[in-house]
């Protein structure tokens, strides 16, 4: 199993926006790959 850990610095008042955009862009995109299992934010 391969894991990737990314760390981001996000301005506190933009954190919710970052999480929403991440879900809209990355989670949906990654879910299209057959071997993709899960993602945590």
Z-matrix of the N, CA and C atoms (Angstrom, degrees):
N
C 1 1.446
C 2 1.525 1 108.22
N 3 1.295 2 115.74 1 138.79
C 4 1.457 3 122.25 2 179.23
C 5 1.520 4 108.97 3 -109.03
N 6 1.316 5 115.20 4 133.19
C 7 1.468 6 120.38 5 176.12
C 8 1.509 7 108.77 6 -122.53
N 9 1.293 8 114.07 7 145.61
C 10 1.461 9 120.41 8 176.80
C 11 1.520 10 107.13 9 -127.22
N 12 1.320 11 115.81 10 131.82
C 13 1.466 12 120.13 11 178.86
C 14 1.521 13 108.18 12 -119.04
N 15 1.321 14 114.91 13 122.58
C 16 1.459 15 121.07 14 178.52
C 17 1.515 16 108.45 15 -115.35
N 18 1.309 17 116.05 16 143.95
C 19 1.461 18 120.78 17 179.96
C 20 1.526 19 108.29 18 -125.47
N 21 1.334 20 116.07 19 129.42
C 22 1.456 21 121.68 20 -178.34
C 23 1.515 22 110.01 21 -123.76
N 24 1.315 23 115.87 22 143.91
C 25 1.465 24 121.25 23 170.20
C 26 1.521 25 106.45 24 -98.54
N 27 1.322 26 115.69 25 119.80
C 28 1.461 27 121.13 26 -177.73
C 29 1.524 28 108.12 27 -125.99
N 30 1.309 29 115.97 28 134.17
C 31 1.466 30 120.88 29 176.20
C 32 1.531 31 107.62 30 -58.32
N 33 1.336 32 117.71 31 130.11
C 34 1.474 33 120.25 32 -174.07
C 35 1.529 34 115.49 33 -50.66
N 36 1.317 35 118.12 34 -40.48
C 37 1.466 36 118.13 35 -177.43
C 38 1.537 37 112.76 36 -76.32
N 39 1.335 38 118.10 37 -5.08
C 40 1.467 39 121.88 38 176.56
C 41 1.530 40 112.50 39 -108.03
N 42 1.310 41 116.48 40 3.77
C 43 1.468 42 121.13 41 -175.82
C 44 1.530 43 112.46 42 -58.87
N 45 1.338 44 117.99 43 -46.88
C 46 1.466 45 120.88 44 -179.25
C 47 1.523 46 110.76 45 -62.04
N 48 1.315 47 116.60 46 -41.18
C 49 1.465 48 121.00 47 177.85
C 50 1.527 49 110.49 48 -62.32
N 51 1.317 50 117.20 49 -42.35
C 52 1.463 51 121.87 50 178.38
C 53 1.526 52 110.47 51 -59.75
N 54 1.324 53 117.01 52 -45.83
C 55 1.467 54 121.74 53 -179.04
C 56 1.531 55 110.46 54 -63.63
N 57 1.316 56 117.25 55 -41.66
C 58 1.471 57 120.90 56 178.95
C 59 1.529 58 111.36 57 -64.62
N 60 1.309 59 116.61 58 -45.82
C 61 1.470 60 120.28 59 179.52
C 62 1.524 61 110.96 60 -64.94
N 63 1.320 62 116.64 61 -38.85
C 64 1.458 63 120.97 62 177.59
C 65 1.525 64 110.10 63 -58.95
N 66 1.324 65 116.72 64 -45.63
C 67 1.465 66 120.84 65 179.94
C 68 1.530 67 110.95 66 -64.53
N 69 1.317 68 117.09 67 -42.04
C 70 1.469 69 121.36 68 -178.39
C 71 1.526 70 112.41 69 -66.83
N 72 1.322 71 116.37 70 -37.14
C 73 1.464 72 120.16 71 -173.51
C 74 1.528 73 111.86 72 -96.54
N 75 1.320 74 117.33 73 -59.64
C 76 1.458 75 120.80 74 -171.89
C 77 1.514 76 114.27 75 -80.08
N 78 1.320 77 117.91 76 -45.87
C 79 1.464 78 118.98 77 -176.63
C 80 1.525 79 110.19 78 -62.64
N 81 1.305 80 117.25 79 -45.75
C 82 1.468 81 121.01 80 179.40
C 83 1.528 82 110.53 81 -64.37
N 84 1.314 83 116.89 82 -43.61
C 85 1.463 84 120.81 83 179.88
C 86 1.517 85 113.00 84 -64.29
N 87 1.313 86 116.57 85 -45.04
C 88 1.463 87 120.21 86 -179.58
C 89 1.522 88 112.29 87 -67.23
N 90 1.320 89 117.13 88 -32.59
C 91 1.464 90 121.46 89 -178.61
C 92 1.529 91 111.83 90 -62.38
N 93 1.315 92 117.85 91 -18.90
C 94 1.462 93 121.26 92 178.56
C 95 1.527 94 112.63 93 -73.50
N 96 1.320 95 117.49 94 -17.26
C 97 1.458 96 120.89 95 179.80
C 98 1.524 97 109.92 96 -84.34
N 99 1.333 98 118.13 97 128.11
C 100 1.468 99 121.66 98 -175.29
C 101 1.530 100 114.39 99 -57.72
N 102 1.313 101 118.14 100 -33.53
C 103 1.470 102 119.79 101 -176.56
C 104 1.520 103 113.63 102 -90.55
N 105 1.305 104 117.15 103 -0.43
C 106 1.463 105 120.86 104 177.99
C 107 1.520 106 108.94 105 -70.40
N 108 1.341 107 116.64 106 128.32
C 109 1.458 108 120.83 107 -178.46
C 110 1.519 109 112.62 108 -103.17
N 111 1.324 110 116.85 109 -55.11
C 112 1.456 111 119.39 110 -175.26
C 113 1.521 112 110.91 111 -160.79
N 114 1.298 113 115.05 112 168.59
C 115 1.460 114 121.79 113 178.04
C 116 1.518 115 107.99 114 -148.57
N 117 1.315 116 116.44 115 138.92
C 118 1.464 117 121.84 116 178.09
C 119 1.520 118 109.30 117 -121.52
N 120 1.317 119 115.51 118 145.70
C 121 1.466 120 120.51 119 177.16
C 122 1.509 121 107.52 120 -121.08
